[in-house]
């Protein structure tokens, strides 16, 4: 059982960190002050096969996570670099969530996971590594999908190369987009 340790004085300290920019007094660039890694990928002109973009719609795209938690770990992002969900237009929001839904279907179809984690990390304190470009993670999960490697070696075995995952999900997404709508 986790016990709470109350430290009310920390509130003032944490507020001062936000004003200063970071814990070491360095100024931290604000989200959106430069191109994210995702924006750089989009601007690179490289083919989707090289960047692991597996799907594009009118306002969002789907890319594989280069450092996946599990095989099939995908991210859905708007083309436009925004840091927070409330910065999306209604059209971007609709397209984002519609695409998250079809990515979930594609991952289920291809990998038959026993569950999915779907989530967004908003802001630096949430644990997101690219806070300046909103992205929704879709992570397939299986019962027992952690093993001794995670505990003893602080490592995970991903049993499929990103190129193979990309090809499988591209096909599944294309089939789902062109097939009859599911109820």
Residue frames as qw, qx, qy, qz and C-alpha x, y, z in Angstrom:
[[0.000, 0.889, 0.458, 0.000, 0.00, 0.00, 0.00],
 [0.389, 0.400, -0.021, 0.830, 1.27, 3.48, -0.85],
 [0.309, -0.717, -0.456, 0.428, 1.16, 5.99, 1.94],
 [0.232, 0.863, 0.136, 0.428, 0.89, 9.74, 1.42],
 [0.543, -0.325, -0.223, 0.741, 3.58, 11.97, 2.80],
 [0.100, 0.932, 0.325, 0.124, 2.22, 15.51, 3.06],
 [0.522, -0.233, 0.022, 0.820, 4.69, 18.30, 2.42],
 [0.178, 0.885, 0.423, -0.079, 2.65, 21.48, 2.04],
 [0.230, -0.776, 0.230, 0.541, 5.78, 23.63, 1.79],
 [0.497, -0.007, 0.674, 0.547, 6.57, 22.02, -1.60],
 [0.342, 0.781, 0.519, 0.061, 3.78, 24.01, -3.29],
 [0.019, -0.957, 0.097, 0.274, 5.67, 27.30, -2.99],
 [0.426, -0.466, 0.640, 0.438, 8.90, 25.60, -4.18],
 [0.501, 0.314, 0.740, 0.320, 7.22, 24.04, -7.22],
 [0.248, 0.914, 0.316, -0.062, 5.61, 27.37, -8.14],
 [0.171, -0.846, 0.327, 0.384, 9.04, 29.04, -8.05],
 [0.509, -0.135, 0.730, 0.436, 10.41, 26.39, -10.44],
 [0.438, 0.650, 0.596, 0.176, 7.69, 27.14, -12.95],
 [0.072, 0.982, 0.044, -0.168, 8.56, 30.87, -12.81],
 [0.315, -0.698, 0.526, 0.371, 12.32, 30.25, -13.14],
 [0.615, 0.522, -0.456, -0.375, 12.01, 27.69, -15.93],
 [0.830, 0.096, -0.548, 0.045, 13.75, 24.69, -14.37],
 [0.786, -0.589, -0.149, 0.114, 15.19, 23.26, -11.18],
 [0.721, -0.147, 0.020, 0.677, 18.73, 24.42, -12.01],
 [0.073, -0.743, -0.087, 0.660, 17.74, 28.03, -12.78],
 [0.207, -0.086, 0.631, 0.743, 18.30, 27.64, -16.52],
 [0.528, 0.375, 0.071, -0.758, 15.65, 29.11, -18.78],
 [0.448, 0.138, 0.870, 0.155, 13.81, 26.38, -20.63],
 [0.157, 0.006, -0.491, -0.857, 12.41, 27.11, -24.10],
 [0.572, 0.174, 0.428, -0.678, 8.66, 27.24, -24.05],
 [0.547, 0.244, 0.793, 0.115, 6.74, 24.53, -25.87],
 [0.489, 0.762, 0.418, 0.073, 6.25, 25.40, -29.52],
 [0.109, -0.885, 0.206, 0.403, 9.27, 27.74, -29.61],
 [0.054, 0.524, -0.733, -0.430, 10.96, 25.57, -32.24],
 [0.749, 0.156, -0.462, -0.448, 10.15, 22.68, -34.52],
 [0.786, -0.322, 0.476, -0.229, 9.51, 19.38, -32.76],
 [0.304, -0.273, 0.865, 0.290, 11.14, 16.17, -33.90],
 [0.486, 0.468, 0.737, -0.040, 7.79, 15.34, -35.54],
 [0.333, 0.889, 0.064, -0.307, 7.69, 18.63, -37.43],
 [0.099, -0.666, 0.642, 0.367, 11.29, 18.03, -38.52],
 [0.444, 0.058, 0.879, 0.164, 10.29, 14.60, -39.84],
 [0.461, 0.713, 0.507, -0.151, 7.35, 16.09, -41.75],
 [0.202, 0.920, -0.158, -0.296, 9.58, 18.81, -43.26],
 [0.499, -0.457, 0.651, 0.343, 12.40, 16.38, -44.12],
 [0.576, 0.519, -0.358, -0.520, 10.87, 15.29, -47.41],
 [0.065, -0.264, 0.962, 0.030, 11.84, 11.69, -46.63],
 [0.557, -0.148, -0.640, -0.507, 9.42, 8.99, -47.73],
 [0.714, -0.448, 0.131, -0.521, 6.98, 7.66, -45.15],
 [0.958, 0.002, -0.278, 0.066, 8.71, 4.26, -45.33],
 [0.555, 0.324, -0.429, 0.635, 11.92, 5.81, -43.97],
 [0.137, -0.398, 0.338, -0.842, 10.24, 7.88, -41.26],
 [0.119, -0.205, -0.944, 0.228, 7.81, 5.15, -40.14],
 [0.439, 0.177, 0.147, -0.868, 4.75, 7.24, -40.89],
 [0.191, 0.117, 0.970, 0.096, 2.09, 4.59, -41.39],
 [0.119, 0.686, 0.707, 0.124, -1.00, 6.69, -42.17],
 [0.082, -0.097, 0.003, 0.992, -1.97, 10.20, -43.22],
 [0.130, 0.723, 0.679, -0.017, -5.36, 11.86, -43.13],
 [0.232, 0.813, 0.224, 0.485, -6.29, 15.43, -43.90],
 [0.209, -0.878, 0.150, -0.403, -5.24, 16.90, -40.52],
 [0.619, -0.601, 0.494, -0.110, -3.31, 14.20, -38.65],
 [0.644, 0.439, -0.622, -0.067, -0.80, 11.45, -39.24],
 [0.903, -0.398, 0.134, -0.092, 0.26, 8.22, -37.54],
 [0.396, 0.663, -0.611, 0.176, 3.89, 7.39, -36.84],
 [0.869, -0.225, -0.413, 0.153, 5.50, 4.48, -35.03],
 [0.446, -0.863, 0.236, -0.020, 7.29, 5.24, -31.80],
 [0.544, 0.624, -0.539, 0.154, 11.04, 4.90, -32.48],
 [0.091, 0.296, -0.822, 0.478, 11.48, 3.68, -28.89],
 [0.640, -0.311, -0.419, -0.564, 8.36, 1.53, -28.45],
 [0.497, -0.363, 0.600, -0.511, 7.03, 0.19, -25.17],
 [0.679, 0.109, 0.719, -0.096, 5.62, -2.75, -27.15],
 [0.224, 0.061, 0.730, 0.643, 5.44, -3.92, -30.75],
 [0.024, 0.648, 0.675, 0.352, 2.80, -1.83, -32.56],
 [0.248, -0.659, -0.321, 0.633, 3.29, 1.27, -30.35],
 [0.301, 0.543, 0.433, 0.654, 1.91, 4.07, -32.53],
 [0.111, -0.477, -0.304, 0.817, 1.34, 7.79, -32.10],
 [0.235, 0.718, 0.563, 0.335, -1.36, 9.96, -33.69],
 [0.303, -0.438, -0.092, 0.841, -0.45, 13.63, -34.17],
 [0.375, 0.873, 0.244, -0.196, -1.82, 16.73, -35.85],
 [0.668, 0.461, 0.090, 0.577, 0.30, 18.05, -38.71],
 [0.023, -0.827, 0.081, -0.555, 0.17, 21.44, -37.03],
 [0.512, 0.040, -0.632, 0.581, 2.51, 21.63, -34.06],
 [0.441, -0.660, -0.005, -0.608, 0.46, 22.39, -30.95],
 [0.149, 0.324, -0.801, 0.481, 1.38, 21.61, -27.37],
 [0.276, 0.092, 0.726, -0.622, -2.04, 21.18, -25.79],
 [0.167, 0.388, 0.891, 0.166, -5.32, 19.54, -26.69],
 [0.125, 0.794, 0.458, -0.380, -7.24, 22.80, -26.28],
 [0.030, -0.593, 0.355, 0.723, -5.18, 24.33, -29.11],
 [0.253, 0.143, 0.864, 0.411, -6.67, 21.92, -31.67],
 [0.416, 0.048, -0.220, -0.881, -9.35, 23.17, -34.03],
 [0.754, 0.050, 0.444, -0.482, -12.59, 21.21, -33.93],
 [0.818, 0.473, -0.253, -0.207, -11.67, 19.67, -37.30],
 [0.316, 0.531, -0.752, 0.231, -8.26, 18.59, -36.01],
 [0.415, -0.238, 0.709, -0.518, -9.80, 17.16, -32.84],
 [0.856, 0.223, 0.179, -0.431, -12.42, 15.21, -34.81],
 [0.731, 0.524, -0.434, -0.042, -9.77, 13.82, -37.19],
 [0.030, 0.525, -0.771, 0.360, -7.40, 13.03, -34.31],
 [0.547, -0.133, 0.677, -0.473, -9.92, 10.96, -32.37],
 [0.872, 0.361, 0.002, -0.331, -11.34, 9.29, -35.49],
 [0.578, 0.573, -0.576, 0.080, -7.79, 8.27, -36.40],
 [0.221, -0.412, 0.778, -0.419, -7.01, 7.07, -32.86],
 [0.794, 0.068, 0.398, -0.455, -10.06, 4.82, -33.19],
 [0.864, 0.450, -0.181, -0.136, -8.92, 3.28, -36.48],
 [0.263, 0.595, -0.717, 0.251, -5.37, 2.83, -35.13],
 [0.512, -0.258, 0.683, -0.454, -6.84, 0.91, -32.19],
 [0.891, 0.269, 0.174, -0.320, -8.74, -1.29, -34.63],
 [0.658, 0.615, -0.434, 0.019, -5.64, -1.86, -36.77],
 [0.019, -0.533, 0.771, -0.348, -3.46, -2.74, -33.78],
 [0.699, -0.085, 0.562, -0.434, -6.11, -5.13, -32.47],
 [0.872, 0.425, -0.032, -0.240, -6.44, -6.75, -35.90],
 [0.582, 0.622, -0.507, 0.132, -2.71, -7.20, -36.45],
 [0.194, 0.441, -0.742, 0.466, -1.45, -8.02, -32.96],
 [0.688, -0.407, -0.554, -0.235, -4.47, -9.33, -31.02],
 [0.134, 0.301, -0.605, 0.725, -3.46, -7.64, -27.76],
 [0.333, -0.477, -0.797, 0.159, -5.42, -8.31, -24.61],
 [0.152, -0.858, -0.343, 0.351, -5.64, -4.59, -23.95],
 [0.450, 0.587, 0.106, 0.664, -4.54, -1.15, -25.14],
 [0.301, -0.606, -0.245, 0.694, -3.13, 1.89, -23.42],
 [0.288, 0.683, 0.349, 0.573, -4.30, 5.09, -25.13],
 [0.409, -0.779, -0.274, 0.388, -3.01, 8.32, -23.70],
 [0.339, 0.791, -0.005, 0.510, -1.56, 11.80, -23.96],
 [0.577, -0.412, -0.271, 0.651, 1.14, 13.42, -21.83],
 [0.135, 0.879, 0.208, 0.407, 0.47, 17.17, -21.57],
 [0.214, -0.920, 0.234, -0.230, 3.25, 19.37, -20.20],
 [0.372, 0.559, -0.693, 0.262, 6.74, 18.62, -18.95],
 [0.380, -0.346, 0.684, -0.517, 5.58, 17.29, -15.57],
 [0.881, 0.104, 0.118, -0.447, 3.47, 14.59, -17.25],
 [0.695, -0.270, 0.635, 0.202, 6.49, 12.65, -18.46],
 [0.726, 0.652, 0.219, 0.028, 6.15, 13.39, -22.16],
 [0.646, -0.273, 0.290, 0.651, 9.43, 13.62, -24.04],
 [0.202, 0.227, 0.425, 0.852, 8.14, 15.84, -26.89],
 [0.009, 0.576, 0.623, -0.530, 5.86, 18.22, -25.05],
 [0.103, 0.448, -0.132, -0.878, 5.75, 20.85, -27.80],
 [0.431, 0.131, -0.611, -0.651, 3.86, 18.57, -30.25],
 [0.708, -0.071, 0.422, -0.562, 0.71, 16.88, -28.97],
 [0.462, 0.232, -0.804, -0.293, 0.62, 13.16, -29.69],
 [0.820, -0.222, 0.213, -0.483, -1.70, 10.35, -28.64],
 [0.010, -0.385, 0.922, 0.025, -0.01, 7.05, -27.82],
 [0.909, -0.004, -0.070, -0.410, -1.65, 3.74, -28.73],
 [0.023, 0.507, -0.851, 0.136, 0.21, 0.92, -26.99],
 [0.831, -0.104, -0.454, -0.305, -0.90, -2.71, -27.28],
 [0.281, -0.502, 0.698, -0.426, -0.65, -4.71, -24.04],
 [0.752, -0.024, -0.634, -0.177, -0.71, -8.40, -23.23],
 [0.779, -0.593, 0.106, -0.172, -1.11, -10.20, -19.92],
 [0.853, -0.325, 0.249, 0.325, 2.41, -10.94, -18.73],
 [0.622, 0.723, 0.030, 0.298, 4.06, -8.60, -21.26],
 [0.077, -0.842, 0.486, -0.223, 6.73, -7.72, -18.75],
 [0.958, -0.020, -0.260, 0.115, 9.39, -10.24, -17.94],
 [0.753, -0.486, -0.027, 0.442, 12.73, -10.64, -16.23],
 [0.537, 0.344, 0.143, 0.757, 14.50, -8.36, -18.74],
 [0.120, -0.798, -0.153, -0.570, 12.58, -5.33, -17.53],
 [0.682, -0.728, -0.029, -0.065, 13.35, -6.17, -13.92],
 [0.821, -0.364, 0.172, 0.406, 16.96, -7.38, -14.13],
 [0.570, 0.073, 0.326, 0.751, 18.36, -5.54, -17.16],
 [0.117, 0.666, 0.183, -0.714, 16.10, -2.48, -17.36],
 [0.109, 0.270, -0.648, -0.704, 15.39, -3.50, -20.98],
 [0.729, 0.311, 0.418, -0.444, 12.47, -4.75, -23.07],
 [0.323, -0.065, 0.808, 0.488, 12.61, -7.14, -25.99],
 [0.546, 0.513, 0.051, -0.660, 10.64, -5.88, -29.00],
 [0.656, -0.029, 0.739, 0.151, 10.10, -8.98, -31.16],
 [0.575, 0.628, 0.472, 0.230, 9.55, -7.23, -34.49],
 [0.397, -0.054, 0.172, 0.900, 11.55, -4.69, -36.52],
 [0.187, 0.546, 0.239, -0.781, 9.95, -1.27, -37.00],
 [0.240, 0.284, -0.577, -0.727, 9.85, -1.75, -40.78],
 [0.189, -0.204, -0.948, -0.157, 7.81, -4.95, -40.40],
 [0.003, 0.530, 0.650, -0.545, 5.46, -3.28, -37.92],
 [0.173, 0.464, -0.102, -0.863, 5.05, -0.30, -40.27],
 [0.249, 0.084, -0.763, -0.590, 4.15, -2.52, -43.22],
 [0.150, -0.353, -0.919, 0.094, 1.62, -4.50, -41.18],
 [0.031, 0.588, 0.490, -0.642, -0.07, -1.40, -39.78],
 [0.164, 0.333, -0.349, -0.860, -0.09, 0.41, -43.16],
 [0.247, -0.108, -0.863, -0.427, -1.97, -2.52, -44.68],
 [0.154, -0.478, -0.816, 0.285, -4.39, -2.81, -41.76],
 [0.044, 0.533, 0.227, -0.814, -5.10, 0.94, -41.72],
 [0.208, 0.206, -0.542, -0.788, -5.64, 1.02, -45.48],
 [0.237, -0.248, -0.914, -0.216, -8.03, -1.96, -45.25],
 [0.104, -0.538, -0.674, 0.495, -9.98, -0.41, -42.38],
 [0.089, 0.459, -0.024, -0.883, -10.23, 2.98, -44.12],
 [0.296, 0.171, -0.605, -0.720, -11.48, 1.43, -47.36],
 [0.182, -0.220, -0.958, -0.035, -13.76, -1.19, -45.82],
 [0.369, -0.659, -0.493, -0.433, -17.30, -0.89, -44.47],
 [0.168, -0.559, 0.378, -0.719, -17.75, 1.19, -41.33],
 [0.382, -0.161, -0.868, 0.273, -17.98, -0.73, -38.06],
 [0.430, -0.710, -0.357, -0.427, -20.92, -0.13, -35.78]]
